[in-house]
Each structure stands twice: as structure tokens, then as C-alpha cells.
Amino acid sequence: MTNWLFLNMRKWRSGIGVIIFWGCTSLFADHTSEHSIAQRIKPAEGVKSLKSDVKVASEKNLKPSETNIGQTRYQTLCISCHGMGVSGAPRLVAADWKERRKKGIEALLSNATQGIKAMPPKGTCMQCTQAELKATIAYMLKEADKH
């Protein structure tokens, strides 16, 4: 019994020694040097960054004549609810807009600006101007007529 206990204590002491040694070496390693940081964040070999290879289409790099702000806003923000009719949001279907259309675009703009039912104010597009919201509503009405 004493022999077994002695052998196991030697193993424990060896294991603890390794853990302490490993902890101390990593403790004194310089992980904040510029070289160390550069090594950790450099791209993997053979992997290309899309950022430099692909020109992303956005409002900033499109000429005004090439963009329809109403369509852009709808496709980037509004479609998440209006695309599937989430929480009663009118889809781009004529039947969904029939009664709403009778109110007029100014009333629809007011609803969009202030929020209505489950729709938050400005539909979460806090950076949108009144003109952008109006263009988006006009786009949605025009598209609903097609379906």
C-alpha cells in the first residue's frame, strides 16, 4: 500500500511540475508584440480575401441613375417582414394593398414613419429620410400591382 501511494504521488508531482512549467512559460511569453499579433491575424496561406477581389454593389458606389432607392431599401430592409407577410405585414400582392391603397400615400407614409401594429417606426430604418420611405412605399405599391 505504501509503495502504491508513493508511486502515485511521484506521478502527481511530475504532472503538477509540467503544468506549472507550461503555465510559467506562457505567462512570460510576449503575446502583445506587434510580430506576435501579426502572426495570429495574418490570412491563412492560399486564402484570398474577397474584400479586394469583389466590388460590392451598394448605394455608395452606384451612380444615382443606376439606383432606385425605393427598391434598394425594400430589398435590404423591408423584405424581411413584407416578403413573407410576417405579423400581418402586407406582401407585394395586390390583395394585401387594396384597402391600404385607399388611404393614400401620405397616410401610408405616416404609418411607416410612426410604426403601425407590429411594424416599428420607420421599419427599423432609422437612417431613412421621408423621401426614401415614400420612394419605398411607391415601389411596394407598384410591385404589388404586378402580382
QUIBELRA-V927439 format. One record per residue. N is the residue number from 1. SS is DSSP state (H for helix, E for strand, C for the rest). PHI is phi as a letter, one per 30 degrees, with the letter a starting at -180 (none if undefined). PSI is psi in whole degrees, 0 to 359 (* if undefined). Layout:
BEGIN
{{N,SS,PHI,PSI} {N,SS,PHI,PSI}}
END
This chain:
BEGIN
{{1,C,none,316} {2,H,d,320} {3,H,d,315} {4,H,d,315} {5,H,d,319} {6,H,d,316} {7,H,d,318} {8,H,d,324} {9,H,d,323} {10,H,d,319} {11,H,d,317} {12,H,d,316} {13,H,d,323} {14,H,d,315} {15,H,d,316} {16,H,d,323} {17,H,d,318} {18,H,d,316} {19,H,d,316} {20,H,d,316} {21,H,d,314} {22,H,d,318} {23,H,d,319} {24,H,d,322} {25,H,d,320} {26,H,d,335} {27,H,d,323} {28,H,c,356} {29,C,d,146} {30,C,c,95} {31,C,d,357} {32,C,c,2} {33,C,d,155} {34,H,d,321} {35,H,d,317} {36,H,d,317} {37,H,d,317} {38,H,d,322} {39,H,d,322} {40,H,d,330} {41,H,c,1} {42,C,d,150} {43,C,d,149} {44,C,d,152} {45,C,d,135} {46,C,i,1} {47,C,c,126} {48,C,c,145} {49,C,d,129} {50,H,d,334} {51,H,e,320} {52,H,d,338} {53,H,c,335} {54,C,c,132} {55,C,d,115} {56,C,d,132} {57,C,d,119} {58,C,b,171} {59,H,d,330} {60,H,d,327} {61,H,c,11} {62,C,c,143} {63,C,d,150} {64,H,e,325} {65,H,d,342} {66,H,c,356} {67,C,b,146} {68,C,c,105} {69,H,d,324} {70,H,d,315} {71,H,d,317} {72,H,d,313} {73,H,d,318} {74,H,d,312} {75,H,d,337} {76,H,c,334} {77,H,b,308} {78,H,d,330} {79,H,d,335} {80,H,d,328} {81,H,c,313} {82,H,d,339} {83,C,d,320} {84,C,c,357} {85,C,i,37} {86,H,d,132} {87,H,h,34} {88,H,i,8} {89,C,d,133} {90,C,d,128} {91,C,d,175} {92,C,d,62} {93,C,b,135} {94,H,e,320} {95,H,d,324} {96,H,d,335} {97,H,c,357} {98,H,e,305} {99,H,d,323} {100,H,d,323} {101,H,d,326} {102,H,d,335} {103,H,d,332} {104,C,j,158} {105,H,d,329} {106,H,d,320} {107,H,d,321} {108,H,d,322} {109,H,d,318} {110,H,d,316} {111,H,d,318} {112,H,d,321} {113,H,d,315} {114,H,d,339} {115,C,j,150} {116,E,b,135} {117,C,h,240} {118,C,d,350} {119,E,d,123} {120,C,d,164} {121,H,e,134} {122,H,h,16} {123,H,h,31} {124,H,i,6} {125,C,c,72} {126,C,d,337} {127,C,d,350} {128,C,d,138} {129,C,d,170} {130,H,d,320} {131,H,d,320} {132,H,d,318} {133,H,d,318} {134,H,d,319} {135,H,d,323} {136,H,d,317} {137,H,d,316} {138,H,d,319} {139,H,d,317} {140,H,d,319} {141,H,d,317} {142,H,d,316} {143,H,d,323} {144,H,d,326} {145,H,d,333} {146,H,d,343} {147,C,c,*}}
END
